[in-house]
Amino acid sequence: MTTYRISQMAERSGVPASTLRFYETAGLLRAERTASGYRVYGESALEKLSFISSAKLLGLALGDIRDLLDVREQGVCASVRSQMLSLVIDRMRDADGRVARLRSFLGRLAEVRAALSGPAPAGGCGPGCGCTTDQAPEPVACTLNGSELGKRTEEWRAVVAEAQRREELDDGLLLFFPPNAALAGRIAALASAEQECCAFLDFTLHLTPQALELTVRAPEMAAEMLAELFGVAPTQGG
């Protein structure tokens, strides 16, 4: 039977070695070990990686993909299709909700643009000048597409896996990491990228010689997204 080292599998599949290791940690892809401890993969791993990539394009969570793989191992395609259909329907409902919220927000922006396009009052700003408006609801929707969202979710899950401890907050979570400047830079870059597509998420990074702490907060309507990215849902509300 043909086997591949992790570097060879990464080259053949186009999936980085770091992602292959993460898939193993997440329970998506198993690797055998040689006597010297090296990871080796069989031909079936290529097909499994293709399935994982396809599921990620649909924006499915890693936990859902893992469940699908378990069903797939039983060798009954009809069972896989049935479970995948249910997940796709759920994703469509979620996407419809995000689109509706974005359309509502876009409508609000159009109203503000129309107000600001009119003649400005004489003198300074004041009530009714158009610069101060009723607070618009924050759009709780990610602007990434399915494949981009899947990749971003993987990146956050990989970071969360390195946390030594976590505490759930009323509106988010607090993660504790080993004090590591390189890891802090990696988290900061990821948080910055996340702000580009999900401005409603709030990140606070605190690095001391003793610890690295990341606080993530989100509005109540983003509980599902927070759970998908970090594996926890905020316990907001009464």
Secondary structure, DSSP 8 states (H G I E B T S, - for coil): --EEEHHHHHHHH---HHHHHHHHHTTS---EE-TTS-EEEEHHHHHHHHHHHHHHHTT--HHHHHHHHHHHTTT-HHHHHHHHHHHHHHHHHHHHHHHHHHHHHHHHHHHHHHHHHS---SSS--TTSSSS-------------HHHHHHHHHHHHHHHTT-SEEEEETTEEEEEE---HHHHHHHHHHHHHHHHH-TT-EEEEEE-SS-EEEEEE--GGGHHHHHHHHS-------
